Amino acid sequence: MLRIGHGMDVHKLVEGRKLILCGVEVPHSLGLLGHSDADVATHALMDALLGAAALGDIGKLFPDTDMRYKGADSIGLLKVVMGRLGEKGYAPVNVDVTIVAQKPKLRPYIDQMRQRLAEAMEMDVDMVNVKATTTEHMGFEGEEKGMSAHAVCLIEKA
């Protein structure tokens, strides 16, 4: 049995925070604001995986009212999500993540991002895609007020 999932997340850009995307620290003058490390791309991916398995979303699993997740490493949270999928007998077939940001240019970090996600999900890096796009200076991403990410995944019953 195959199932598909979609996830989307948004975080505000602020000074004084690290920019973490797909578990990779990207040099930038601004970082994403959130209860955890605010890794918008990994959050979208987790929501896609949870949605595909009908397990809710990251807000349900890791509520921002729970201090255990304050500053949490999203790659660690992704491993928890993978455990939940495994408990239900599911494994990812492939995943595809799109990061929407005007700056910084992410191409130099994409391969490392793919590798970090693949390792966390214990899957071949060839089954993990990450890409980035701008909004041509339109909207909150284009005005560099925040970033968003979308993810889709295909999972199968093991």
BAPA-979031 format. One record per residue (C-alpha): residue in one letter; z, x, y. Coordinates in pm, whole numbers, plus 32768, in hexadecimal, padded with zeros to 4 digits. Layout:
# BAPA-979031
AZXY/...
//
This chain:
# BAPA-979031
M800080008000/L7F9B80848156/R80408021829E/I7FEE807E8405/G80DD80AB8527/H80C180DA869E/G81C38169878B/M81D4819A8902/D82D7823989E3/V8303828E8B55/H83F283798C09/K842283D48D75/L83E4853A8DEC/V850785DB8EA9/E857B87308F1C/G868387EA8E57/R861487828CF9/K854B883D8BF2/L83FA87AD8B92/I83FB877B8A19/L82C486E88972/C82A086CF87F6/G83CB87B687D9/V832B88C788AD/E83BA893989F9/V829B893A8AF5/P82CD8A038C34/H82C589178D5F/S838388DE8EA4/L83E687818E2D/G847586F58CEB/L8499859E8C51/L85CF84CE8C93/G8674841E8B6F/H87AE83F68A9D/S872C84EE899A/D8643861289E2/A854D85038A5B/D843085858980/V8347846789D5/A824284CB88CF/T833484E487AC/H83D4839C8818/A828382EB880A/L8243838086B3/M83958311862F/D835481B086AB/A820081AF8600/L829A821F84B5/L83BB812884CC/G82CD800F852A/A81E580568407/A830B80378317/A839C7F0483CC/L84DB7FC7841D/G84F57F67858C/D84E580728699/I85A081A2871A/G866F80CE8808/K86FF801A86DA/L872F8155860A/F87A382418721/P882B8165883D/D8852820B8991/T89B0817789A1/D8A1D82598881/M8A9E83A788FF/R8A45844C87B2/Y88DD8450882D/K892584D9898B/G883D860689AE/A87C985DE8845/D86A986AE87BF/S859185B5877B/I85058688865F/G8655865D85B2/L863F84E785F0/L84DE84E8855E/K856D857D841E/V8666845B840F/V854383668438/M848B8415831C/G85BF83E88243/R85C28274828D/L8452825A8230/G8496831680EE/E85B282278097/K84B7810880A7/G83BB81CE7FD7/Y82C9821D80F2/A822383638155/P813683A48278/V7FC683D9822D/N7F6A844B838C/V7FE4843084F2/D7F3784448644/V7FF28474878D/T7F64845B88EF/I802D84E68A13/V7FD4845C8B6C/A802B85538C82/Q7F7F85D68DB9/K803087288DA3/P806C881C8D06/K7F3888698C39/L7FA588408AD0/R7E8088D78A10/P7F308A2989E2/Y8054897A8932/I7FA0887C8856/D7F8C8951871A/Q80FF89A1872E/M814B882F8764/R808287CF8632/Q813788D48563/R8292885F85D5/L824586F58580/A81A787518431/E82D9881E83CE/A83CA87088432/M83048608836A/E82C786F98247/M815186BE824F/D801987928271/V7FC887EB83DA/D7E63876F839C/M7EF2860F8387/V7F99862A84DF/N7ED486088622/V7F5586328785/K7E80860E88BA/A7EB885EB8A2E/T7E0885378B46/T7E3384FF8CB9/T7E0B83BF8D7F/E7D3384638E8C/H7E5884558F81/M7E8682DC8F55/G7FC8822A8EF6/F812182C28EC7/E809F83CE8DD8/G7F8B84318ECA/E8081843C8FEA/E8160851E8F12/K8281842A8F19/G829484188D9E/M81E484448C52/S818E83558B3D/A811F837E89D7/H807B82A788CE/A807B82E4875A/V7FDE8246862C/C8028828C84C1/L7FBD82278368/I80C7821D825B/E80AF81D380E9/K819E81627FDF/A81EC82917F07/
//
